[in-house]
Amino acid sequence: MIVRWTKEQTIVALYLYCKIPFNKVSSNHPDIIKFSKLIGRSPNSLKMKIGNFGSFDPELKKLGIIGLSNTSKLDEQIWQEFSNNWENLAFESEYLLAKFQNKTIEEIDSISFEDFPEGKDRDTLIKTRINQNFFRSTILSSYNTKCCITGLSIPELLVASHIIPWSIDKNNRTNPHNGLCLNSFHDKAFDKGYITITPEYTIHISSCFNDFLKDETIKKFFLDFQNRPIILPERFLPSKEFLEYHYINIFKK
């Protein structure tokens, strides 16, 4: 007897689709083993469901990667519901994962809320922390844990950098198309407008460095990257609209 996937199980599968690099999705992946037990599915079944979402992803198609074809109406419904509503996906997924474990969100081991105040402020801070955690893990996964400028692959030195700053656009704070995986040094330079990424996905260096052309450090960390293409993500290609905003409004020309 075939047991149909529930909406809750399918949402968790989409959550994992965002958090596990597509080329590493397998029934032996520790997260797939862990979460398959939580939602009452076999690791292979969860792996296949994650593969189904790949068939809806336009970025994978551009790279010639085709997801599995055995999709359901529910798969498509969940993709349509959440692929433009990442904030809801992040919070709903954490809520469901807690529910599957008979816990509250505050009790999930991977997120600590001990120092948060009580009341409405606590609820807001909890949701913010969940969204930040989701955004970081999704961006690092999409870029296979590599800085898109240097290729640095030490997770502790990598930042999920917002193209349009968090403080400016509250509607795209969790949108993975508003993210770049950068090392902490170039993240700071990007945030301050000393570098930008064009809508053609090439690196531009600010003319502010023209007074330092003989400085070997500036040359090594900035000038040598001028007009180089970035390392593109496997999924969630940076929005050209967001990159154009950064170039016009933040980049120091």
Protein Blocks (a to p, Z undefined) as FASTA:
>chain_A
ZZdddfklmmmmmmmmmmpcfklgcfkbmklmmmmmmnopafklmmmmmmmmmmmmmklm
mnopacdfkbcfklmmmmmmmmmomklmmmmmmmmmmmmnopafklpmkbccklpcehjk
lmmmmmmmmmmmmmmmmmmmmnoopafklopacfklpccddfbdfklmmmlmmmmklccc
ddfklmmmmmnopaccdfkopacddfklmmmmmpmklmmmmmmmgopacdddfbhpacfk
lmmmmmmmmmcZZ
